[in-house]
Amino acid sequence: MDTKELLKKVRKIEIKTRRLSDHIFGGEYHSTFKGRGMTFSEVRQYQFGDDVRNIDWNVTARYNEPYIKVFEEERELTMMLMVDISGSELFGTDLQFKNEVVTEIAATLAFSATQNNDKIGLILFTDDVELYIPPKKGRSHVLRIIRELIEFKPKSKQTNVAEALKFLRNVMKKKAIVFVLSDFIADDYKQTLKIAAGKHDVTGIRVYDKSEEAIPNLGMVQMQDEESGELMLVNTSSRKTRTNYSKFYNEKVEYYKDSFAKAGAGTIDCRVDESYVKKLLGYFKRRG
């Protein structure tokens, strides 16, 4: 993609997603996430009605009278966008591929955070972390994130959600608002997710295509695994083949739902032919 075409795409996404974040999501994002974190401010003498759990025992012992820790809401938060760029994201049977919808959702969230003067960071991952952009503020930073989402070419086509979550744990020492955008056709991330969600405010956004849910009866069809590149002939007329595929797919979806639920993390399911605007707005309102 040449520079002129790339800038045109970036601008198109900016116009669409910035309008959404300005008119719809700005206030909802603010009420949902603002002030979720608390930071230490000062100590003062205990007053009747104060929460005894906030007593600072070291200061109390020093002055021989009770003192409490005073906390205030964090006015500046950090949003981390963790985006799956593996081979399976390059799939779509309607007007858009999954990765195009993911880019729009990520841009909308980033501009919503910018309205709050929050920092936004990006992690692009496959079975390894392919790109990390540290959190910063501002429109130009968001536009860089959008450019990378459009243009970045991954080295691998595989997926490893756990590896990305481990990386998050290492680079983000303070609590962050984390959105993981993927189709979640993956395994073995339940424990890592639980650890990440214990420290951060994590939401999984599953972006999928309706054609992935079941194989239609089309006879003998050549198919390619987008992550391994393997070509295979599949007899879609076989009921057993269709049943086994549906079982495989449903197990991945259930694993995703169960993992996020047990970690105390939020989830949003976005089908590519449905409005992600309604899904995000509904999620923000439920949480707010």
Order of alpha helices (4+ residues) and beta strands (2+ residues): alpha-alpha-beta-alpha-beta-beta-alpha-beta-beta-alpha-alpha-beta-alpha-beta-beta-beta-alpha-beta-alpha
